[in-house]
């Protein structure tokens, strides 16, 4: 009979739970930023210098404007938050496994 020598990691459930709560709150944060008129500082600087008028999109990004094409408003924000979290977590876990070797 062999004993299970894998270490228990109780923090994993807590961390995944926190990520889930943040993903579910993402549409609320999106609504709140619109309600107070928040704008990204780099966007403000681009508008102030006139650079925004000359800008052209070369690579639109994976989730442009924190949304998913075809899904508007809170649903798009929720989907983007979920996709972004899963992708980031997957890359981080993959890198961690490679570093363990």
C-alpha positions in Angstrom: 0.0 0.0 0.0 1.4 3.4 -1.0 0.6 6.7 0.6 -0.5 9.6 -1.5 2.4 12.0 -1.4 0.9 14.8 -3.5 0.8 17.9 -1.5 -2.6 19.4 -0.8 -3.2 22.8 -2.1 -6.2 24.4 -0.4 -5.4 27.8 -1.9 -6.2 26.6 -5.4 -9.9 26.4 -4.7 -9.8 29.8 -3.0 -7.9 31.4 -5.9 -10.3 29.9 -8.5 -13.2 31.1 -6.5 -11.8 34.6 -6.4 -11.2 34.6 -10.1 -14.8 33.4 -10.7 -16.1 36.3 -8.6 -14.0 38.8 -10.5 -15.2 37.4 -13.8 -18.8 37.6 -12.7 -18.3 41.2 -11.5 -16.6 42.4 -14.8 -19.9 43.6 -16.3 -20.6 45.7 -13.2 -17.1 47.2 -13.4 -17.7 48.0 -17.1 -21.0 49.7 -16.4 -19.5 51.6 -13.5 -16.6 52.9 -15.6 -19.1 54.2 -18.2 -21.3 55.7 -15.5 -18.4 57.8 -14.1 -17.0 58.6 -17.5 -13.7 56.8 -17.0 -11.3 56.7 -20.0 -7.9 55.0 -20.3 -5.1 57.5 -19.5 -3.2 56.5 -22.7 -6.4 57.3 -24.7 -6.7 60.7 -23.0 -3.0 61.5 -23.8 -3.6 60.5 -27.5 -6.6 62.7 -27.8 -4.8 65.6 -26.0 -1.8 65.4 -28.4 -3.9 64.8 -31.6 -2.3 61.3 -32.0 -5.7 59.6 -31.9 -6.7 61.2 -35.2 -3.7 59.8 -37.0 -3.9 56.4 -35.4 -4.6 53.2 -37.4 -5.2 49.8 -36.0 -2.5 47.3 -37.2 -3.4 44.4 -34.9 -6.9 44.8 -33.4 -6.1 42.4 -30.5 -7.7 39.2 -29.3 -10.5 40.9 -27.3 -10.7 44.5 -28.5 -12.3 47.0 -26.1 -12.8 44.2 -23.6 -15.6 42.6 -25.6 -16.3 39.7 -27.9 -17.5 40.3 -31.5 -21.2 39.8 -31.8 -21.9 40.2 -28.1 -22.8 43.7 -26.9 -22.8 45.2 -23.5 -22.6 43.3 -20.3 -22.7 39.9 -22.0 -19.7 40.7 -24.2 -17.8 42.0 -21.2 -18.6 38.8 -19.3 -17.5 36.6 -22.2 -14.3 38.6 -22.6 -13.5 38.4 -18.9 -14.0 34.6 -18.9 -12.0 34.1 -22.1 -9.2 36.4 -20.9 -9.0 34.7 -17.5 -9.0 31.2 -18.9 -6.3 32.1 -21.5 -4.1 33.9 -18.9 -4.5 31.1 -16.4 -3.7 28.5 -19.1 -0.5 30.3 -20.2 0.6 30.8 -16.5 0.0 27.1 -15.7 1.8 26.0 -18.8 4.8 28.2 -18.1 4.8 26.9 -14.5 4.9 23.3 -15.7 7.7 24.0 -18.1 9.7 25.7 -15.3 9.1 22.8 -12.9 11.0 20.4 -15.3 
